[in-house]
């Protein structure tokens, strides 16, 4: 009986740690329905780290990877080097990667983060939670692969090795279609 109680406590503690580390600081009541595979990806316009406005609609005709992340999220940081490799491999194809930082203080923490670990793909500030709400994202990282026609081809929750042969082949095939 004591072993069962210990197991229950450990499961509850583990679940609590997972929920605290994966949830955003914004209340769930602010979220709209989650975007699903087959949906038209909701348009958005955000500022990147260079001060440029980036619009999803302006990228129609390209395959777009939209990755929502935070500097405090270990799985987000874990997948970023593979995102950089993917971005390098896909250069010249009809492909764009957008890393959307969801932190309210992103404009303060992202520059320091990028000084330590620079990346060449565009990083956008979603400090007001616009994209996070539009896409119904509450676990990080969460990514959406968007086809050239603007429909969501894939929704990935959690980190991924974006530079794997399978992923690169899949994305290259999308850029051809």
FINUMAR-781086 format. One record per residue (C-alpha): residue in three letters; x, y, z. Coordinates in steps of 0.5 Angstrom, whole numbers, plus 500, padded with zeros to 3 digits. Layout:
# residues N
AlaXYZ
...
//
This chain:
# residues 177
Unk500500500
Unk506505502
Unk509503495
Unk502505491
Unk502512495
Unk509513493
Unk508512486
Unk502516486
Unk506522489
Unk511521484
Unk506521478
Unk503528481
Unk509531482
Unk512529475
Unk506532472
Unk506538476
Unk513539474
Unk511538466
Unk505543466
Unk509548470
Unk515548465
Unk511547459
Unk505552460
Unk506559458
Unk505565463
Unk498567459
Unk492565462
Unk488559458
Unk482563457
Unk486568452
Unk486562447
Unk482561441
Unk481554438
Unk488551436
Unk490551429
Unk489544426
Unk492540420
Unk488542414
Unk486549417
Unk488555413
Unk494558417
Unk492565421
Unk495571418
Unk500575423
Unk505581422
Unk510581427
Unk517585428
Unk523581428
Unk530582431
Unk532587426
Unk526592427
Unk522589420
Unk515587420
Unk514580417
Unk507578415
Unk505571414
Unk501573408
Unk507576404
Unk510569405
Unk504565401
Unk508561395
Unk513559400
Unk513553405
Unk513556412
Unk516553418
Unk513557424
Unk516555431
Unk513558437
Unk519558443
Unk521561449
Unk528562452
Unk526559459
Unk524553455
Unk530547455
Unk526543449
Unk526550445
Unk533551446
Unk535544445
Unk532544438
Unk535550435
Unk541548433
Unk537543428
Unk533549426
Unk539552424
Unk542546420
Unk535546417
Unk535553415
Unk542552412
Unk540546408
Unk534549405
Unk537556403
Unk535557396
Unk528553396
Unk522556397
Unk522555404
Unk522560410
Unk523559418
Unk520564423
Unk522563430
Unk516566434
Unk519568441
Unk512568446
Unk515572452
Unk512578454
Unk519581456
Unk522578449
Unk525584447
Unk529584453
Unk532577453
Unk532575446
Unk538579444
Unk542577450
Unk540570448
Unk542571441
Unk549574443
Unk551567446
Unk548563441
Unk547566434
Unk542564429
Unk541566422
Unk533565421
Unk528570423
Unk526571430
Unk520575431
Unk517578437
Unk510576440
Unk510579446
Unk503581446
Unk501574445
Unk498575438
Unk500569435
Unk500565441
Unk493566442
Unk491565434
Unk494559434
Unk492556441
Unk499554443
Unk500553450
Unk506548450
Unk513549448
Unk516549443
Unk510548438
Unk511548431
Unk507549424
Unk509547417
Unk505551412
Unk504549405
Unk505554399
Unk497555399
Unk497557406
Unk494551409
Unk497547415
Unk501541413
Unk504539420
Unk503541427
Unk508539432
Unk508539439
Unk515538443
Unk522539440
Unk524535433
Unk531534430
Unk529539424
Unk535537420
Unk534529420
Unk534526413
Unk527525413
Unk525532415
Unk529535410
Unk526530405
Unk519532407
Unk520539407
Unk524539400
Unk518535397
Unk513540400
Unk517546396
Unk517542390
Unk509541390
//
